[in-house]
Amino acid sequence: LKMGKHVFYAFGAAIWLFLVLGLIRPVLMGSWSEAVPYGIFSHLDWTMNFSVVYGNLFYNPFHALSIVFLYGSALLFAMHGATILAVSRFGGDRELEQIADRGTASERAALFWRWTMGFNASMEGIHRWAWWFAVLTTITGGIGILLTGTVVDNWYYWAQLHGYAPMN
């Protein structure tokens, strides 16, 4: 398959979040009731309760980073997909060939993003950016969940202490 280690690391990041939510944090908290339940509505109820009990996840900086990476990766993948569709008539849909042997499609796409953003986004570079954003979504989310209740009891008070939330 010629898959590199990046597939292993990306899958490891997803497994990290799964283990934090279902094993590591519940063990550290001393109660299996702290684990995320399976099911759509039970998961949503757990998330809402988790945020209320531990002082609003809005003030958890790792949660904020995770949301930034989540929406950022969605935006990067959307930009990438739209670019490929836009240059597909020039052979942009044959990405692997275009990465190794630059052609009209990759040159046009690179020029568009250079003119739009001010720097070059190559066909290889966009995959690296999107991969990092996707992987960092689960890593930062896992760190934020792991710190909640174990290190930080209330994120709102933590934010007040660090000048992030308004004082009452």
C-alpha positions, 0 to 999 in steps of 0.5 A: 500500500506504500502508506507512510508512518503518517497514517499510523500517527493519525490513527494513534491520535484518534485512539489517544482521544478514544482512550482518554475519554473511555479509559484514562480519565475515568481511571484517574477520576476513580469512576467509570461514570466519567466515561463517555457513553455510547449513543447519539443523545446520551453522548450529547447529554454527557457533553452538556453535563460535563461542561456544566459540572466543570465550569464551561468548556468555553474557558478550556484553552485546549478545547478552544485549540481543538475547535480551531483545528477542527474547523480549520481542517474542515476549511483546509479540506474544503479549499483543497477540494474546491481547488482540485475541482477548479483545475480538474480540466487541466489534470488536477484530479491526478494529484499524485502525478502532479506532485511528482511532475508539475503540470498546468493544473498544479501551477495554476492552483499554486498561482491562485493561492499565492495571489489570494493568500500571499504564499504558495500552497503546493499540492503537497503542502496542503496535505501536510497542513490538513493532516496536522490540523486534523491530528491536532484536533484530537490531540488537543481535545484529549489534553483538554479532557484529560486536564478537566477534573484531574488538574482543573476543577472549574475552567471558569475559575481557572479563566478568572485566575488567569485574566481570561474570564471577567471577575464577578 
